Amino acid sequence: MTDEELEQEIQNLSEAIDKLSKSEDPLTKQEKRRKRLLLLKKETLQRMKQAREKKDQNQELKCNMDYGLIEEFGEKHPLLLHLARIKLRGHIF
């Protein structure tokens, strides 16, 4: 992912989070889960950006793995994502 793509994805996630936050109605359970997932993606991408700025390749690799897990399991299998976070606590997230 290039720096421009990274910035664009962070911007897209921010807009999606704002859209969910500005809803007048209370969020449903699915919307709350979606918002948490979007926040997690955004935080991971921001950590990736910081790692690139510091030229910390290890941290950037960890962030890439985190983002891959979130993308792969986040919406489809939230329980698997949670279990992966517990199992790999010191290594990811």
PDB file with one MODEL, atoms N, CA, C and O in Angstrom:
MODEL        1
ATOM      1  N   MET A   1       0.860  -1.174   0.000  1.00  0.00           N
ATOM      2  CA  MET A   1       0.000   0.000   0.000  1.00  0.00           C
ATOM      3  C   MET A   1       0.906   1.237   0.000  1.00  0.00           C
ATOM      4  O   MET A   1       1.775   1.389   0.859  1.00  0.00           O
ATOM      5  N   THR A   2       0.685   2.103  -0.970  1.00  0.00           N
ATOM      6  CA  THR A   2       1.494   3.320  -1.054  1.00  0.00           C
ATOM      7  C   THR A   2       1.011   4.337  -0.019  1.00  0.00           C
ATOM      8  O   THR A   2      -0.046   4.172   0.591  1.00  0.00           O
ATOM      9  N   ASP A   3       1.802   5.382   0.164  1.00  0.00           N
ATOM     10  CA  ASP A   3       1.431   6.420   1.127  1.00  0.00           C
ATOM     11  C   ASP A   3       0.118   7.100   0.743  1.00  0.00           C
ATOM     12  O   ASP A   3      -0.701   7.417   1.605  1.00  0.00           O
ATOM     13  N   GLU A   4      -0.073   7.319  -0.556  1.00  0.00           N
ATOM     14  CA  GLU A   4      -1.314   7.959  -1.011  1.00  0.00           C
ATOM     15  C   GLU A   4      -2.522   7.067  -0.744  1.00  0.00           C
ATOM     16  O   GLU A   4      -3.569   7.538  -0.301  1.00  0.00           O
ATOM     17  N   GLU A   5      -2.363   5.772  -1.020  1.00  0.00           N
ATOM     18  CA  GLU A   5      -3.452   4.821  -0.762  1.00  0.00           C
ATOM     19  C   GLU A   5      -3.756   4.744   0.730  1.00  0.00           C
ATOM     20  O   GLU A   5      -4.915   4.651   1.133  1.00  0.00           O
ATOM     21  N   LEU A   6      -2.710   4.783   1.537  1.00  0.00           N
ATOM     22  CA  LEU A   6      -2.879   4.744   2.980  1.00  0.00           C
ATOM     23  C   LEU A   6      -3.653   5.963   3.464  1.00  0.00           C
ATOM     24  O   LEU A   6      -4.587   5.833   4.256  1.00  0.00           O
ATOM     25  N   GLU A   7      -3.274   7.138   2.996  1.00  0.00           N
ATOM     26  CA  GLU A   7      -3.979   8.374   3.370  1.00  0.00           C
ATOM     27  C   GLU A   7      -5.441   8.337   2.913  1.00  0.00           C
ATOM     28  O   GLU A   7      -6.340   8.738   3.653  1.00  0.00           O
ATOM     29  N   GLN A   8      -5.668   7.857   1.696  1.00  0.00           N
ATOM     30  CA  GLN A   8      -7.022   7.793   1.153  1.00  0.00           C
ATOM     31  C   GLN A   8      -7.883   6.831   1.965  1.00  0.00           C
ATOM     32  O   GLN A   8      -9.047   7.121   2.241  1.00  0.00           O
ATOM     33  N   GLU A   9      -7.320   5.696   2.344  1.00  0.00           N
ATOM     34  CA  GLU A   9      -8.084   4.715   3.136  1.00  0.00           C
ATOM     35  C   GLU A   9      -8.405   5.263   4.523  1.00  0.00           C
ATOM     36  O   GLU A   9      -9.507   5.053   5.029  1.00  0.00           O
ATOM     37  N   ILE A  10      -7.464   5.958   5.140  1.00  0.00           N
ATOM     38  CA  ILE A  10      -7.727   6.582   6.443  1.00  0.00           C
ATOM     39  C   ILE A  10      -8.842   7.609   6.308  1.00  0.00           C
ATOM     40  O   ILE A  10      -9.723   7.686   7.164  1.00  0.00           O
ATOM     41  N   GLN A  11      -8.812   8.393   5.247  1.00  0.00           N
ATOM     42  CA  GLN A  11      -9.849   9.401   4.999  1.00  0.00           C
ATOM     43  C   GLN A  11     -11.211   8.738   4.790  1.00  0.00           C
ATOM     44  O   GLN A  11     -12.215   9.194   5.338  1.00  0.00           O
ATOM     45  N   ASN A  12     -11.248   7.664   3.999  1.00  0.00           N
ATOM     46  CA  ASN A  12     -12.505   6.955   3.760  1.00  0.00           C
ATOM     47  C   ASN A  12     -13.078   6.379   5.054  1.00  0.00           C
ATOM     48  O   ASN A  12     -14.284   6.442   5.294  1.00  0.00           O
ATOM     49  N   LEU A  13     -12.201   5.818   5.879  1.00  0.00           N
ATOM     50  CA  LEU A  13     -12.655   5.261   7.151  1.00  0.00           C
ATOM     51  C   LEU A  13     -13.182   6.357   8.072  1.00  0.00           C
ATOM     52  O   LEU A  13     -14.189   6.164   8.753  1.00  0.00           O
ATOM     53  N   SER A  14     -12.509   7.500   8.097  1.00  0.00           N
ATOM     54  CA  SER A  14     -12.958   8.620   8.923  1.00  0.00           C
ATOM     55  C   SER A  14     -14.349   9.080   8.499  1.00  0.00           C
ATOM     56  O   SER A  14     -15.203   9.360   9.339  1.00  0.00           O
ATOM     57  N   GLU A  15     -14.564   9.154   7.201  1.00  0.00           N
ATOM     58  CA  GLU A  15     -15.875   9.571   6.691  1.00  0.00           C
ATOM     59  C   GLU A  15     -16.959   8.559   7.056  1.00  0.00           C
ATOM     60  O   GLU A  15     -18.068   8.943   7.426  1.00  0.00           O
ATOM     61  N   ALA A  16     -16.642   7.269   6.955  1.00  0.00           N
ATOM     62  CA  ALA A  16     -17.619   6.235   7.294  1.00  0.00           C
ATOM     63  C   ALA A  16     -17.952   6.270   8.793  1.00  0.00           C
ATOM     64  O   ALA A  16     -19.105   6.083   9.183  1.00  0.00           O
ATOM     65  N   ILE A  17     -16.936   6.509   9.622  1.00  0.00           N
ATOM     66  CA  ILE A  17     -17.159   6.591  11.074  1.00  0.00           C
ATOM     67  C   ILE A  17     -18.017   7.807  11.400  1.00  0.00           C
ATOM     68  O   ILE A  17     -18.945   7.720  12.204  1.00  0.00           O
ATOM     69  N   ASP A  18     -17.706   8.949  10.773  1.00  0.00           N
ATOM     70  CA  ASP A  18     -18.497  10.165  10.991  1.00  0.00           C
ATOM     71  C   ASP A  18     -19.948   9.961  10.573  1.00  0.00           C
ATOM     72  O   ASP A  18     -20.868  10.416  11.252  1.00  0.00           O
ATOM     73  N   LYS A  19     -20.143   9.281   9.462  1.00  0.00           N
ATOM     74  CA  LYS A  19     -21.498   9.028   8.968  1.00  0.00           C
ATOM     75  C   LYS A  19     -22.293   8.198   9.976  1.00  0.00           C
ATOM     76  O   LYS A  19     -23.466   8.474  10.230  1.00  0.00           O
ATOM     77  N   LEU A  20     -21.647   7.183  10.546  1.00  0.00           N
ATOM     78  CA  LEU A  20     -22.322   6.365  11.558  1.00  0.00           C
ATOM     79  C   LEU A  20     -22.558   7.158  12.841  1.00  0.00           C
ATOM     80  O   LEU A  20     -23.588   6.988  13.494  1.00  0.00           O
ATOM     81  N   SER A  21     -21.625   8.012  13.200  1.00  0.00           N
ATOM     82  CA  SER A  21     -21.726   8.779  14.447  1.00  0.00           C
ATOM     83  C   SER A  21     -22.802   9.850  14.377  1.00  0.00           C
ATOM     84  O   SER A  21     -23.408  10.188  15.393  1.00  0.00           O
ATOM     85  N   LYS A  22     -23.046  10.390  13.180  1.00  0.00           N
ATOM     86  CA  LYS A  22     -24.000  11.481  13.036  1.00  0.00           C
ATOM     87  C   LYS A  22     -25.445  11.019  12.930  1.00  0.00           C
ATOM     88  O   LYS A  22     -26.355  11.839  12.810  1.00  0.00           O
ATOM     89  N   SER A  23     -25.656   9.727  12.974  1.00  0.00           N
ATOM     90  CA  SER A  23     -27.010   9.199  12.887  1.00  0.00           C
ATOM     91  C   SER A  23     -27.835   9.670  14.086  1.00  0.00           C
ATOM     92  O   SER A  23     -27.378   9.621  15.228  1.00  0.00           O
ATOM     93  N   GLU A  24     -29.049  10.124  13.807  1.00  0.00           N
ATOM     94  CA  GLU A  24     -29.912  10.614  14.880  1.00  0.00           C
ATOM     95  C   GLU A  24     -30.491   9.463  15.696  1.00  0.00           C
ATOM     96  O   GLU A  24     -30.716   9.597  16.899  1.00  0.00           O
ATOM     97  N   ASP A  25     -30.725   8.353  15.048  1.00  0.00           N
ATOM     98  CA  ASP A  25     -31.261   7.192  15.741  1.00  0.00           C
ATOM     99  C   ASP A  25     -30.136   6.476  16.473  1.00  0.00           C
ATOM    100  O   ASP A  25     -28.976   6.560  16.068  1.00  0.00           O
ATOM    101  N   PRO A  26     -30.477   5.768  17.559  1.00  0.00           N
ATOM    102  CA  PRO A  26     -29.442   4.976  18.234  1.00  0.00           C
ATOM    103  C   PRO A  26     -28.926   3.880  17.291  1.00  0.00           C
ATOM    104  O   PRO A  26     -29.670   3.348  16.467  1.00  0.00           O
ATOM    105  N   LEU A  27     -27.673   3.568  17.430  1.00  0.00           N
ATOM    106  CA  LEU A  27     -27.075   2.566  16.560  1.00  0.00           C
ATOM    107  C   LEU A  27     -27.580   1.177  16.926  1.00  0.00           C
ATOM    108  O   LEU A  27     -27.744   0.849  18.101  1.00  0.00           O
ATOM    109  N   THR A  28     -27.823   0.373  15.906  1.00  0.00           N
ATOM    110  CA  THR A  28     -28.205  -1.012  16.141  1.00  0.00           C
ATOM    111  C   THR A  28     -26.956  -1.800  16.536  1.00  0.00           C
ATOM    112  O   THR A  28     -25.837  -1.290  16.478  1.00  0.00           O
ATOM    113  N   LYS A  29     -27.169  -3.036  16.933  1.00  0.00           N
ATOM    114  CA  LYS A  29     -26.048  -3.881  17.332  1.00  0.00           C
ATOM    115  C   LYS A  29     -25.060  -4.060  16.172  1.00  0.00           C
ATOM    116  O   LYS A  29     -23.847  -4.022  16.375  1.00  0.00           O
ATOM    117  N   GLN A  30     -25.582  -4.255  14.965  1.00  0.00           N
ATOM    118  CA  GLN A  30     -24.712  -4.418  13.791  1.00  0.00           C
ATOM    119  C   GLN A  30     -23.952  -3.136  13.483  1.00  0.00           C
ATOM    120  O   GLN A  30     -22.777  -3.181  13.118  1.00  0.00           O
ATOM    121  N   GLU A  31     -24.616  -1.995  13.629  1.00  0.00           N
ATOM    122  CA  GLU A  31     -23.952  -0.719  13.363  1.00  0.00           C
ATOM    123  C   GLU A  31     -22.866  -0.441  14.393  1.00  0.00           C
ATOM    124  O   GLU A  31     -21.813   0.098  14.055  1.00  0.00           O
ATOM    125  N   LYS A  32     -23.115  -0.804  15.645  1.00  0.00           N
ATOM    126  CA  LYS A  32     -22.085  -0.634  16.678  1.00  0.00           C
ATOM    127  C   LYS A  32     -20.873  -1.495  16.373  1.00  0.00           C
ATOM    128  O   LYS A  32     -19.734  -1.048  16.506  1.00  0.00           O
ATOM    129  N   ARG A  33     -21.126  -2.745  15.959  1.00  0.00           N
ATOM    130  CA  ARG A  33     -20.024  -3.650  15.617  1.00  0.00           C
ATOM    131  C   ARG A  33     -19.259  -3.104  14.413  1.00  0.00           C
ATOM    132  O   ARG A  33     -18.028  -3.137  14.391  1.00  0.00           O
ATOM    133  N   ARG A  34     -19.976  -2.609  13.424  1.00  0.00           N
ATOM    134  CA  ARG A  34     -19.345  -2.030  12.232  1.00  0.00           C
ATOM    135  C   ARG A  34     -18.492  -0.817  12.598  1.00  0.00           C
ATOM    136  O   ARG A  34     -17.390  -0.646  12.077  1.00  0.00           O
ATOM    137  N   LYS A  35     -19.007   0.023  13.496  1.00  0.00           N
ATOM    138  CA  LYS A  35     -18.258   1.209  13.921  1.00  0.00           C
ATOM    139  C   LYS A  35     -16.972   0.808  14.652  1.00  0.00           C
ATOM    140  O   LYS A  35     -15.913   1.386  14.408  1.00  0.00           O
ATOM    141  N   ARG A  36     -17.064  -0.182  15.547  1.00  0.00           N
ATOM    142  CA  ARG A  36     -15.864  -0.655  16.253  1.00  0.00           C
ATOM    143  C   ARG A  36     -14.843  -1.205  15.273  1.00  0.00           C
ATOM    144  O   ARG A  36     -13.642  -0.978  15.424  1.00  0.00           O
ATOM    145  N   LEU A  37     -15.323  -1.931  14.266  1.00  0.00           N
ATOM    146  CA  LEU A  37     -14.429  -2.487  13.266  1.00  0.00           C
ATOM    147  C   LEU A  37     -13.759  -1.387  12.449  1.00  0.00           C
ATOM    148  O   LEU A  37     -12.563  -1.462  12.168  1.00  0.00           O
ATOM    149  N   LEU A  38     -14.521  -0.373  12.071  1.00  0.00           N
ATOM    150  CA  LEU A  38     -13.956   0.753  11.329  1.00  0.00           C
ATOM    151  C   LEU A  38     -12.917   1.499  12.164  1.00  0.00           C
ATOM    152  O   LEU A  38     -11.870   1.895  11.651  1.00  0.00           O
ATOM    153  N   LEU A  39     -13.206   1.687  13.443  1.00  0.00           N
ATOM    154  CA  LEU A  39     -12.247   2.350  14.333  1.00  0.00           C
ATOM    155  C   LEU A  39     -10.963   1.540  14.458  1.00  0.00           C
ATOM    156  O   LEU A  39      -9.864   2.094  14.463  1.00  0.00           O
ATOM    157  N   LEU A  40     -11.113   0.229  14.558  1.00  0.00           N
ATOM    158  CA  LEU A  40      -9.952  -0.644  14.664  1.00  0.00           C
ATOM    159  C   LEU A  40      -9.108  -0.585  13.396  1.00  0.00           C
ATOM    160  O   LEU A  40      -7.880  -0.544  13.468  1.00  0.00           O
ATOM    161  N   LYS A  41      -9.762  -0.581  12.235  1.00  0.00           N
ATOM    162  CA  LYS A  41      -9.038  -0.461  10.969  1.00  0.00           C
ATOM    163  C   LYS A  41      -8.294   0.871  10.901  1.00  0.00           C
ATOM    164  O   LYS A  41      -7.127   0.919  10.512  1.00  0.00           O
ATOM    165  N   LYS A  42      -8.974   1.943  11.279  1.00  0.00           N
ATOM    166  CA  LYS A  42      -8.360   3.266  11.214  1.00  0.00           C
ATOM    167  C   LYS A  42      -7.148   3.363  12.146  1.00  0.00           C
ATOM    168  O   LYS A  42      -6.102   3.883  11.758  1.00  0.00           O
ATOM    169  N   GLU A  43      -7.292   2.866  13.363  1.00  0.00           N
ATOM    170  CA  GLU A  43      -6.175   2.893  14.313  1.00  0.00           C
ATOM    171  C   GLU A  43      -4.995   2.091  13.782  1.00  0.00           C
ATOM    172  O   GLU A  43      -3.844   2.503  13.926  1.00  0.00           O
ATOM    173  N   THR A  44      -5.280   0.947  13.170  1.00  0.00           N
ATOM    174  CA  THR A  44      -4.213   0.114  12.622  1.00  0.00           C
ATOM    175  C   THR A  44      -3.490   0.828  11.483  1.00  0.00           C
ATOM    176  O   THR A  44      -2.262   0.794  11.405  1.00  0.00           O
ATOM    177  N   LEU A  45      -4.247   1.471  10.606  1.00  0.00           N
ATOM    178  CA  LEU A  45      -3.628   2.206   9.501  1.00  0.00           C
ATOM    179  C   LEU A  45      -2.822   3.403  10.005  1.00  0.00           C
ATOM    180  O   LEU A  45      -1.777   3.726   9.441  1.00  0.00           O
ATOM    181  N   GLN A  46      -3.293   4.054  11.048  1.00  0.00           N
ATOM    182  CA  GLN A  46      -2.544   5.177  11.617  1.00  0.00           C
ATOM    183  C   GLN A  46      -1.239   4.693  12.243  1.00  0.00           C
ATOM    184  O   GLN A  46      -0.211   5.362  12.137  1.00  0.00           O
ATOM    185  N   ARG A  47      -1.280   3.522  12.901  1.00  0.00           N
ATOM    186  CA  ARG A  47      -0.042   2.958  13.452  1.00  0.00           C
ATOM    187  C   ARG A  47       0.920   2.593  12.324  1.00  0.00           C
ATOM    188  O   ARG A  47       2.133   2.759  12.457  1.00  0.00           O
ATOM    189  N   MET A  48       0.373   2.094  11.213  1.00  0.00           N
ATOM    190  CA  MET A  48       1.198   1.760  10.056  1.00  0.00           C
ATOM    191  C   MET A  48       1.860   3.020   9.505  1.00  0.00           C
ATOM    192  O   MET A  48       3.041   3.003   9.159  1.00  0.00           O
ATOM    193  N   LYS A  49       1.115   4.090   9.424  1.00  0.00           N
ATOM    194  CA  LYS A  49       1.651   5.364   8.923  1.00  0.00           C
ATOM    195  C   LYS A  49       2.773   5.871   9.829  1.00  0.00           C
ATOM    196  O   LYS A  49       3.811   6.322   9.345  1.00  0.00           O
ATOM    197  N   GLN A  50       2.562   5.794  11.147  1.00  0.00           N
ATOM    198  CA  GLN A  50       3.590   6.227  12.093  1.00  0.00           C
ATOM    199  C   GLN A  50       4.843   5.368  11.972  1.00  0.00           C
ATOM    200  O   GLN A  50       5.961   5.877  12.053  1.00  0.00           O
ATOM    201  N   ALA A  51       4.657   4.070  11.779  1.00  0.00           N
ATOM    202  CA  ALA A  51       5.806   3.174  11.636  1.00  0.00           C
ATOM    203  C   ALA A  51       6.598   3.515  10.373  1.00  0.00           C
ATOM    204  O   ALA A  51       7.827   3.464  10.377  1.00  0.00           O
ATOM    205  N   ARG A  52       5.901   3.860   9.305  1.00  0.00           N
ATOM    206  CA  ARG A  52       6.587   4.254   8.067  1.00  0.00           C
ATOM    207  C   ARG A  52       7.381   5.534   8.271  1.00  0.00           C
ATOM    208  O   ARG A  52       8.509   5.658   7.793  1.00  0.00           O
ATOM    209  N   GLU A  53       6.788   6.482   8.981  1.00  0.00           N
ATOM    210  CA  GLU A  53       7.476   7.745   9.228  1.00  0.00           C
ATOM    211  C   GLU A  53       8.733   7.545  10.064  1.00  0.00           C
ATOM    212  O   GLU A  53       9.726   8.248   9.880  1.00  0.00           O
ATOM    213  N   LYS A  54       8.685   6.579  10.985  1.00  0.00           N
ATOM    214  CA  LYS A  54       9.840   6.280  11.828  1.00  0.00           C
ATOM    215  C   LYS A  54      10.790   5.282  11.176  1.00  0.00           C
ATOM    216  O   LYS A  54      11.848   4.970  11.723  1.00  0.00           O
ATOM    217  N   LYS A  55      10.400   4.779   9.989  1.00  0.00           N
ATOM    218  CA  LYS A  55      11.181   3.764   9.265  1.00  0.00           C
ATOM    219  C   LYS A  55      11.355   2.491  10.095  1.00  0.00           C
ATOM    220  O   LYS A  55      12.401   1.845  10.050  1.00  0.00           O
ATOM    221  N   ASP A  56      10.310   2.143  10.854  1.00  0.00           N
ATOM    222  CA  ASP A  56      10.311   0.933  11.681  1.00  0.00           C
ATOM    223  C   ASP A  56       9.621  -0.179  10.892  1.00  0.00           C
ATOM    224  O   ASP A  56       8.396  -0.305  10.919  1.00  0.00           O
ATOM    225  N   GLN A  57      10.417  -0.979  10.194  1.00  0.00           N
ATOM    226  CA  GLN A  57       9.851  -2.008   9.323  1.00  0.00           C
ATOM    227  C   GLN A  57       9.159  -3.121  10.103  1.00  0.00           C
ATOM    228  O   GLN A  57       8.171  -3.683   9.631  1.00  0.00           O
ATOM    229  N   ASN A  58       9.665  -3.443  11.285  1.00  0.00           N
ATOM    230  CA  ASN A  58       9.026  -4.487  12.091  1.00  0.00           C
ATOM    231  C   ASN A  58       7.615  -4.080  12.498  1.00  0.00           C
ATOM    232  O   ASN A  58       6.675  -4.864  12.372  1.00  0.00           O
ATOM    233  N   GLN A  59       7.475  -2.859  12.983  1.00  0.00           N
ATOM    234  CA  GLN A  59       6.160  -2.376  13.392  1.00  0.00           C
ATOM    235  C   GLN A  59       5.228  -2.271  12.193  1.00  0.00           C
ATOM    236  O   GLN A  59       4.040  -2.577  12.297  1.00  0.00           O
ATOM    237  N   GLU A  60       5.765  -1.839  11.053  1.00  0.00           N
ATOM    238  CA  GLU A  60       4.942  -1.731   9.850  1.00  0.00           C
ATOM    239  C   GLU A  60       4.452  -3.109   9.411  1.00  0.00           C
ATOM    240  O   GLU A  60       3.303  -3.256   8.995  1.00  0.00           O
ATOM    241  N   LEU A  61       5.306  -4.102   9.502  1.00  0.00           N
ATOM    242  CA  LEU A  61       4.913  -5.466   9.154  1.00  0.00           C
ATOM    243  C   LEU A  61       3.815  -5.975  10.089  1.00  0.00           C
ATOM    244  O   LEU A  61       2.852  -6.599   9.644  1.00  0.00           O
ATOM    245  N   LYS A  62       3.966  -5.706  11.377  1.00  0.00           N
ATOM    246  CA  LYS A  62       2.938  -6.106  12.342  1.00  0.00           C
ATOM    247  C   LYS A  62       1.605  -5.440  12.015  1.00  0.00           C
ATOM    248  O   LYS A  62       0.555  -6.080  12.070  1.00  0.00           O
ATOM    249  N   CYS A  63       1.651  -4.172  11.681  1.00  0.00           N
ATOM    250  CA  CYS A  63       0.420  -3.447  11.334  1.00  0.00           C
ATOM    251  C   CYS A  63      -0.210  -4.019  10.067  1.00  0.00           C
ATOM    252  O   CYS A  63      -1.432  -4.126   9.969  1.00  0.00           O
ATOM    253  N   ASN A  64       0.626  -4.383   9.103  1.00  0.00           N
ATOM    254  CA  ASN A  64       0.107  -5.012   7.890  1.00  0.00           C
ATOM    255  C   ASN A  64      -0.588  -6.330   8.204  1.00  0.00           C
ATOM    256  O   ASN A  64      -1.651  -6.619   7.655  1.00  0.00           O
ATOM    257  N   MET A  65       0.006  -7.125   9.082  1.00  0.00           N
ATOM    258  CA  MET A  65      -0.616  -8.391   9.472  1.00  0.00           C
ATOM    259  C   MET A  65      -1.917  -8.134  10.223  1.00  0.00           C
ATOM    260  O   MET A  65      -2.918  -8.812   9.989  1.00  0.00           O
ATOM    261  N   ASP A  66      -1.905  -7.164  11.117  1.00  0.00           N
ATOM    262  CA  ASP A  66      -3.123  -6.811  11.857  1.00  0.00           C
ATOM    263  C   ASP A  66      -4.234  -6.413  10.896  1.00  0.00           C
ATOM    264  O   ASP A  66      -5.367  -6.880  11.010  1.00  0.00           O
ATOM    265  N   TYR A  67      -3.902  -5.555   9.961  1.00  0.00           N
ATOM    266  CA  TYR A  67      -4.898  -5.067   9.014  1.00  0.00           C
ATOM    267  C   TYR A  67      -5.432  -6.219   8.153  1.00  0.00           C
ATOM    268  O   TYR A  67      -6.625  -6.280   7.855  1.00  0.00           O
ATOM    269  N   GLY A  68      -4.556  -7.111   7.767  1.00  0.00           N
ATOM    270  CA  GLY A  68      -4.979  -8.281   6.994  1.00  0.00           C
ATOM    271  C   GLY A  68      -5.956  -9.147   7.766  1.00  0.00           C
ATOM    272  O   GLY A  68      -6.955  -9.609   7.215  1.00  0.00           O
ATOM    273  N   LEU A  69      -5.665  -9.369   9.050  1.00  0.00           N
ATOM    274  CA  LEU A  69      -6.582 -10.153   9.886  1.00  0.00           C
ATOM    275  C   LEU A  69      -7.925  -9.453  10.055  1.00  0.00           C
ATOM    276  O   LEU A  69      -8.981 -10.084  10.009  1.00  0.00           O
ATOM    277  N   ILE A  70      -7.867  -8.156  10.250  1.00  0.00           N
ATOM    278  CA  ILE A  70      -9.108  -7.391  10.420  1.00  0.00           C
ATOM    279  C   ILE A  70      -9.938  -7.465   9.142  1.00  0.00           C
ATOM    280  O   ILE A  70     -11.148  -7.682   9.193  1.00  0.00           O
ATOM    281  N   GLU A  71      -9.286  -7.284   8.003  1.00  0.00           N
ATOM    282  CA  GLU A  71      -9.987  -7.340   6.723  1.00  0.00           C
ATOM    283  C   GLU A  71     -10.579  -8.726   6.482  1.00  0.00           C
ATOM    284  O   GLU A  71     -11.716  -8.854   6.027  1.00  0.00           O
ATOM    285  N   GLU A  72      -9.803  -9.758   6.789  1.00  0.00           N
ATOM    286  CA  GLU A  72     -10.228 -11.117   6.480  1.00  0.00           C
ATOM    287  C   GLU A  72     -11.318 -11.626   7.421  1.00  0.00           C
ATOM    288  O   GLU A  72     -12.305 -12.214   6.978  1.00  0.00           O
ATOM    289  N   PHE A  73     -11.135 -11.397   8.706  1.00  0.00           N
ATOM    290  CA  PHE A  73     -12.037 -12.000   9.688  1.00  0.00           C
ATOM    291  C   PHE A  73     -12.965 -11.020  10.384  1.00  0.00           C
ATOM    292  O   PHE A  73     -13.923 -11.442  11.032  1.00  0.00           O
ATOM    293  N   GLY A  74     -12.710  -9.731  10.270  1.00  0.00           N
ATOM    294  CA  GLY A  74     -13.448  -8.735  11.036  1.00  0.00           C
ATOM    295  C   GLY A  74     -14.947  -8.779  10.875  1.00  0.00           C
ATOM    296  O   GLY A  74     -15.674  -8.867  11.865  1.00  0.00           O
ATOM    297  N   GLU A  75     -15.423  -8.720   9.652  1.00  0.00           N
ATOM    298  CA  GLU A  75     -16.861  -8.675   9.433  1.00  0.00           C
ATOM    299  C   GLU A  75     -17.467 -10.064   9.297  1.00  0.00           C
ATOM    300  O   GLU A  75     -18.593 -10.298   9.736  1.00  0.00           O
ATOM    301  N   LYS A  76     -16.734 -10.971   8.700  1.00  0.00           N
ATOM    302  CA  LYS A  76     -17.274 -12.303   8.461  1.00  0.00           C
ATOM    303  C   LYS A  76     -17.315 -13.139   9.731  1.00  0.00           C
ATOM    304  O   LYS A  76     -18.301 -13.818  10.015  1.00  0.00           O
ATOM    305  N   HIS A  77     -16.233 -13.078  10.484  1.00  0.00           N
ATOM    306  CA  HIS A  77     -16.101 -13.927  11.658  1.00  0.00           C
ATOM    307  C   HIS A  77     -15.548 -13.126  12.838  1.00  0.00           C
ATOM    308  O   HIS A  77     -14.374 -13.271  13.179  1.00  0.00           O
ATOM    309  N   PRO A  78     -16.367 -12.291  13.461  1.00  0.00           N
ATOM    310  CA  PRO A  78     -15.862 -11.470  14.568  1.00  0.00           C
ATOM    311  C   PRO A  78     -15.349 -12.300  15.736  1.00  0.00           C
ATOM    312  O   PRO A  78     -14.453 -11.860  16.457  1.00  0.00           O
ATOM    313  N   LEU A  79     -15.897 -13.485  15.933  1.00  0.00           N
ATOM    314  CA  LEU A  79     -15.423 -14.340  17.014  1.00  0.00           C
ATOM    315  C   LEU A  79     -13.997 -14.812  16.735  1.00  0.00           C
ATOM    316  O   LEU A  79     -13.167 -14.845  17.644  1.00  0.00           O
ATOM    317  N   LEU A  80     -13.707 -15.179  15.482  1.00  0.00           N
ATOM    318  CA  LEU A  80     -12.349 -15.594  15.141  1.00  0.00           C
ATOM    319  C   LEU A  80     -11.360 -14.452  15.311  1.00  0.00           C
ATOM    320  O   LEU A  80     -10.228 -14.664  15.745  1.00  0.00           O
ATOM    321  N   LEU A  81     -11.781 -13.254  14.972  1.00  0.00           N
ATOM    322  CA  LEU A  81     -10.920 -12.087  15.167  1.00  0.00           C
ATOM    323  C   LEU A  81     -10.620 -11.903  16.650  1.00  0.00           C
ATOM    324  O   LEU A  81      -9.481 -11.639  17.036  1.00  0.00           O
ATOM    325  N   HIS A  82     -11.645 -12.043  17.470  1.00  0.00           N
ATOM    326  CA  HIS A  82     -11.462 -11.912  18.911  1.00  0.00           C
ATOM    327  C   HIS A  82     -10.514 -12.990  19.447  1.00  0.00           C
ATOM    328  O   HIS A  82      -9.632 -12.694  20.252  1.00  0.00           O
ATOM    329  N   LEU A  83     -10.692 -14.226  19.008  1.00  0.00           N
ATOM    330  CA  LEU A  83      -9.815 -15.314  19.457  1.00  0.00           C
ATOM    331  C   LEU A  83      -8.377 -15.099  18.994  1.00  0.00           C
ATOM    332  O   LEU A  83      -7.438 -15.384  19.737  1.00  0.00           O
ATOM    333  N   ALA A  84      -8.200 -14.602  17.784  1.00  0.00           N
ATOM    334  CA  ALA A  84      -6.850 -14.321  17.286  1.00  0.00           C
ATOM    335  C   ALA A  84      -6.191 -13.234  18.124  1.00  0.00           C
ATOM    336  O   ALA A  84      -4.993 -13.297  18.401  1.00  0.00           O
ATOM    337  N   ARG A  85      -6.976 -12.237  18.527  1.00  0.00           N
ATOM    338  CA  ARG A  85      -6.427 -11.160  19.360  1.00  0.00           C
ATOM    339  C   ARG A  85      -5.973 -11.705  20.705  1.00  0.00           C
ATOM    340  O   ARG A  85      -4.933 -11.296  21.221  1.00  0.00           O
ATOM    341  N   ILE A  86      -6.747 -12.627  21.277  1.00  0.00           N
ATOM    342  CA  ILE A  86      -6.377 -13.205  22.575  1.00  0.00           C
ATOM    343  C   ILE A  86      -5.127 -14.061  22.424  1.00  0.00           C
ATOM    344  O   ILE A  86      -4.195 -13.943  23.219  1.00  0.00           O
ATOM    345  N   LYS A  87      -5.100 -14.914  21.418  1.00  0.00           N
ATOM    346  CA  LYS A  87      -3.985 -15.836  21.232  1.00  0.00           C
ATOM    347  C   LYS A  87      -2.687 -15.102  20.931  1.00  0.00           C
ATOM    348  O   LYS A  87      -1.627 -15.501  21.413  1.00  0.00           O
ATOM    349  N   LEU A  88      -2.754 -14.044  20.148  1.00  0.00           N
ATOM    350  CA  LEU A  88      -1.556 -13.324  19.719  1.00  0.00           C
ATOM    351  C   LEU A  88      -1.416 -11.980  20.406  1.00  0.00           C
ATOM    352  O   LEU A  88      -0.864 -11.047  19.824  1.00  0.00           O
ATOM    353  N   ARG A  89      -1.896 -11.863  21.616  1.00  0.00           N
ATOM    354  CA  ARG A  89      -1.971 -10.586  22.325  1.00  0.00           C
ATOM    355  C   ARG A  89      -0.680  -9.781  22.290  1.00  0.00           C
ATOM    356  O   ARG A  89      -0.712  -8.585  22.001  1.00  0.00           O
ATOM    357  N   GLY A  90       0.429 -10.397  22.571  1.00  0.00           N
ATOM    358  CA  GLY A  90       1.677  -9.648  22.614  1.00  0.00           C
ATOM    359  C   GLY A  90       2.263  -9.335  21.258  1.00  0.00           C
ATOM    360  O   GLY A  90       3.177  -8.518  21.146  1.00  0.00           O
ATOM    361  N   HIS A  91       1.748  -9.972  20.231  1.00  0.00           N
ATOM    362  CA  HIS A  91       2.347  -9.830  18.915  1.00  0.00           C
ATOM    363  C   HIS A  91       1.569  -8.918  17.974  1.00  0.00           C
ATOM    364  O   HIS A  91       2.154  -8.269  17.108  1.00  0.00           O
ATOM    365  N   ILE A  92       0.259  -8.870  18.142  1.00  0.00           N
ATOM    366  CA  ILE A  92      -0.557  -8.030  17.269  1.00  0.00           C
ATOM    367  C   ILE A  92      -1.538  -7.241  18.094  1.00  0.00           C
ATOM    368  O   ILE A  92      -1.725  -7.510  19.281  1.00  0.00           O
ATOM    369  N   PHE A  93      -2.162  -6.271  17.471  1.00  0.00           N
ATOM    370  CA  PHE A  93      -3.173  -5.392  18.061  1.00  0.00           C
ATOM    371  C   PHE A  93      -2.556  -4.655  19.198  1.00  0.00           C
ATOM    372  O   PHE A  93      -3.225  -3.852  19.848  1.00  0.00           O
TER     373      PHE A  93
ENDMDL
END
